[in-house]
Amino acid sequence: MKAFFVFLLLIVSMTFSSQAQSVRLGIKAGGNLANGVGKDVQESKYRVGYHAGAVLNIGLGLLGDSVLFLQPEILYSLKGDQATATDSSINAQLVYLDVPVLLKANVGGLFFEAGPQISFLYSNKTITANGNVATNTKVDFQHPALEYGYALGFGYQDPKGFNVGWRYTHSLIPFKKFITNTTTQVTSEVQIRNSVVQFYVGYMFGNLFGRKR
């Protein structure tokens, strides 16, 4: 978490020191293919979700005109998964506010992006079926209110500002499943991390300053 804010401070400092060439506001929306990953997850099926939100694109001008950009975003994102872990099934619907801060390189319309992401848990709904687990088994979940991880992707943006892209995000902070035998009072812990593949379309509006610097 501390590293994220150090990275953000460094990028912001670079932005102001380089006198950003352009600042553009944009919107985006698309689909999510989300699942849970971890060594204790026996089987996981993708949950189809969606995301939508706003984008701020800041030209850094470090390698010439329209090459490097800083792109913070704020996205409403539906994640979760349908997994089997330690003989029970999990149907998790998790809604997050994702805030990725990406360094983006654009060459001839083709762009590549990577950077850290923090995610704020907005709501969660988890349904568990114990399957062949004994009736003396109790299952609980612990979802952290704040996660951090990384995002990387690529795509294409035309000169008018329309864009399409693919992105992969992975949380470094797991949510936890606790399985307790109510007879022996022995509890085992399963750690599951959010993993999401995203496909999206978007549009970037004109320079907020009306001209390039």
N, C-alpha and C positions, 0 to 999 in steps of 0.2 A: 504493500500500500504506500509506504514511504517512497519507494522507488518510482511509483507512478507520478507522485506530485513533484519529485525532483526532475523527472523527464518532462513533465508539463511546464515547469518553470524554465527549464533550459530551452525548450522549443519557443515559448513565448518571448524569452529574451532574444533569441535568434530572429524572431519575427520583427520585433521593434528595431533591433540593431540593423537589420537589412532593409528597413523601410518597405514593407510589403507592397508588391506591385499591384495587387488587386485583392478585393474582398468581395466574395459573392455568396449570396444566400441561396439555399436550395431545398428541395423536398425530395423524399424518396419513399418507396413502399415496395413490399415484396413478400415472398414466402419463406418460411423456415422449415427445415427438416431437422428436428431436434431429437436427441437421445441422451441417455446417461451412460457414461463410461467409467470403468474402474476395475480393479483386479477381482473384486467380489461379485461383479455383475456377470451372471451366467449367460443371459440372453437379453438383448435390447432391441426393440422395434422403434423405428422413427415415428415421432409424433409430428403431424403436419400443423404448422402454426403460421404466423404472419408477423410482420414488423412494419412500422411506419414512423416517420418523424422528420426532423429538420437537420440541415447540414450547413456548416459555415466553412467556406473554402478560402484560404488565405495564401496568396502567392508569395513565396519566400524570395525568389529572385537570386538564389545562391549559385545556380548553374546556368544562368541565362533566362531569357523570357519564357514564361509558361512551362517550366520543367518541374520544379519542386514546390509542393504545397503542404501546408498544415491544414488538416481537416478534422475538427471536432464535430461530433454529432450527438443528438439526443433522440433516442428511439424507444417507442413502446413496442415490446417484443414478447410474444407468446412462445414459451419453451416447454420443457418437460419431456417425458418419455413413457414408454410402455415396456417395462423391463421385468425380467425374472432374476431374483437374487436370493440365494440361500433358501430355495424351495418356497418362495412366495412371489406373487406378481404385484407389480406396482404400476398404477396409472396416475401419473403426476402431471398436473397442469399448473405451470408456474408462469406468472407474468412479471416482467422486469422492465425497469427503465435503464436502458443501456447507454453508457456515455463512452464511446471510443474516441481516442485522440490519435489520429493516424498521420503518418508521414507518407505523402503521395507523390509519385513520379509519373508525369504525363509526357509521353513521346509520340507525337503524331496522332493523338487521340487515344492511343492505347495507354492505360494507366495500371500501375501496380501500387498497392498500399499495404502498410503494416504498422502496428503500434499497440499500445496497451488499451485495455478496456475495463471500466468499473461498471458494476451492475447493481442496481438497487431493487430489492424484492418488493413488488407492489402488491401482489396477492398470490396465494397458493391454495391448491385443492388437490389432495392426494387420496386415492382410493386403493386399498390393499386387500387382496384376496389371498388367504393363507394356503389355499390348495391342499396339499397333503400334510401340512404342518399340524401338529396336535392342537387340540382345543385349549390347552394350557399355555399357548404361546400368545404373547402380546407384542404388537408391532407399533412403534412410534417413530416420528420423523422430527428432525431438527434442521430447519432451513435458515442459513445465515441471512441477515438483513442486507449484507453488503458482500459482494464478490468482486474479485479482480482476476483478470486473465489477459488474453491477447487476441488480436484479430489480424487477419491477413487476407488479401484478395486481389482480384484484377478485374478489368472491364474495359469498356470503350465509351468515350464521350465525343459527340460530334460538335462542330463549331457553334451550333445554335444552343448548346447546353443540354441536349437530351443525352441520357446515359443509361447503360445497362451494366450489370456487374454480378460477380460471384464473390462470396466471402465465407471464410471459415472462422468461427470463434470458439474458444476453449477456455473454460473456467479453471483457475488454479486452486480455487477454494471449493471443497466438496460440500454437498448437503448430506446429512447422515441419517441412516436408518438403524434403529435400535430394536433388536429382537430379544425379548425377555421370556424365559421360562418361569411362569408364575409359581411353579412347584419348587424349583431349586433356587429361584431368584438369580439365576445366571443370565447375564446380558451380553450379547455379541453385537458388534458394531459393523455396519457396512457403509463404506464411503462411495458416493456417486458424484461425478462431476458433469456439469452441463457441457454438451458438445453440440454445436449448431452449424449446419450448412445453410447459407442464405443466397437467394437469387432475387434481384431487385431491378426496378426501373426508377429513374429519377430525372429531375430537371434542375439546372442551375440558372438562376436569374442573372441579369446583368450586373456589372461592377457597381457596388454601392457608392463608390466615389465618382462614378461616371466616366472615369478614364483610367488608363494604366499609368503607373508612375515609373 
